[in-house]
Amino acid sequence: MVPVDLEFQKLKSILNTSTILNANLDLYQLLPLIMLYSKDLLEAEASSLFLLDETGEFLYCEVALGEKGEIIQKYGRLDVGQGIAGWVAKEKKPIILEDAYSDPRFNQAWDQKTGYRTRSLVCVPLFVEDKIIGTLEILNKTRERSFDSSDLHYLTSLSEVAAIAIQNAKIHDNLKKRILELSLLYEFEKLIVSEKSIHELGSWVLEKILAFLEAKTGTIYLADHTNRSLRILAAKGIPKEALHSIVVPFGEGIAGWVAVERKNLLIQNLEEDKRYDQNAKYKFEANSLISSPLLYRDELLGVISVNSKNSGFAFHQNDLEMLGAIANRLSVTIKNADLFHRVVDSDRELQRAREVMSKVIPTAIPYIKDLEIGAEHIPYSNVGGDFYGVFKLDTERTGFLIADVSGHGLSASVIAAVINTIVSTFDKETLSSPSKFFTGLNHALNNKMAGNFVTAFYCVIDTAKNSILYSNAGHNHPLLFKRSTETIIPLETKGKLIGVIPDLFFEENTGSFQSGDRLVLYTDGISEHSSEDRSRRYSEEAISLSVRKSISKTCKEAAAQIVGDCVEYCNRPKFDDDVTLLVVDRK
């Protein structure tokens, strides 16, 4: 029987603890507080808090206080069902053990690893509503006493308060990190047109990532596919004089494994991972690590690894997911930085630019059920700023983009390649909405165009609904031939140039796209083409006549004829600008 005064004091302590815990939204300050209050409440020697991983497959020890607490945390990973904490998480039931060693569920190997002797313990699950998020375990009541039912009652009450406080702190922590992530990704966007060297870029980016993930050390590796190895681009925690000598073969060590498997990796205790080279000449002082591959369209660019949280805690799944998101954006940044530094104004580099643009302009139009597509692309010089894209969203919906970077030649082609790279990072939701598509593209390019701008038209054709959803960013109005009425309709919407004015709104319209209809998209290289003496100019009206004249022909034939009619009308085969034409038929 617990004395009334003692029970009152204990409940009062829980109430005061509740106020303190729910006022603290910093997860890494909150967790030790929970441990401290629970240990003191039950008058115990040690305590540990295990949180359930996002996958629900294992528990990890985020905090452990008391004798050998640091060692407990180091080895603190349990599969659900393993050991006492694992059993509590699986069964979702509390447990008291007066003699831990007499219970077969108790894993004595833990005491052997840590050097701590567990006599008795009490462990309770942490719930948020009906969902378990972890366990709270208290070890060895002081003065050789055993835990009893009143201890379980007090700890259960405290666990209810703690679980809600942890969940609130996690939400706050995720929101804070999401804001920081967006800020970091925005800074990456600014680097897309940066003139920094790749090594300057690597060092700058690594510092930002370590600050973002609140970590001490890390490495960015670049892939050398010729020698099937990784070389260091930037590192913190390794002597500078050693950076150029370190080579990691694909498949060896942590980074080599990530390079081959192309998977994100979380290791909470490096010393127990077989991939970790204990005999490496240069090693980080770290118990935990997260690593992600740097991938650009299935091409391995490198690997990024981050070690040693400032807090001393292990990394967890949220950290890994954030590193994965950063790695995706970093891959684009590295690819673009490489593009800027490799493409220079020389014959040899112009050839390289042609190769880059050949990857931007589709070499083959994908098969799309119920649609036929024809295209013509004629750059003004070796390379140009016109390009188009076809994005298959699902079995019924396809996105079509035609764009024109101001000017022509090498500078326009580089910007076109950068735009194409940015578009490649857009998710399905953005690609499904022309208005969102242009809003996102304008945000990414604003103040980064160095005096250039972009005009573009983007639409989504839905063959199930026989519809076309479209938006225009200062581009020539495409022409829609309606088979039912034999009329040509210009697809007009309001929209300004991209990359000049921030926070623009782009109007979005919809129309029908029935069987037999034809859509013609083109750049001003055609509509502004003129004769040598400028007396004749190929206008939108002239294009409409050519569309009608070629209506019985296939898309490919029609695209070629429209360009041919333009040359014939102006009696001038050489264009003054890049020319791009896209013809789409609804079968």
Secondary structure by P-SEA (a helix, b strand, c coil): cccaaaaaaaaaaaaaaaaaaaacccaaaaaaaaaaaaaaaaccccbbbbbbcccccccccccccccaaaaaaaaccccccccaaaaaaaaccccccccccccccccaaaaaacccccccbbbbbbbccccccbbbbbccccccccccaaaaaaaaaaaaaaaaaaaaaaaaaaaaaaaaaaaaaaaaaaaccccccaaaaaaaaaaaaaaaacccccbbbbbccccccccccccccccccccccccccccccaaaaaaaacbbbbbcccccccccccccccccccccbbbbbbcccccccbbbbbccccccccccaaaaaaaaaaaaaaaaaaaaaaaaaaccccaaaaaaaaaaaaaaccccccccccbbbbbbbbbcccccccbbbbbbccccbbbbbbbbcccccaaaaaaaaaaaaaaaaccaaaaacaaaaaaaaaaacccccccccccbbbbbbbccccbbbbccccccbbbbbbccccccccbbbbbcccccccbbbbbbbbbbbcccbbbbbbcccccccccccccccccaaaaaaaaaaaccccaaaaaaaaaaaaaaaacccccccbbbbbbbbcc
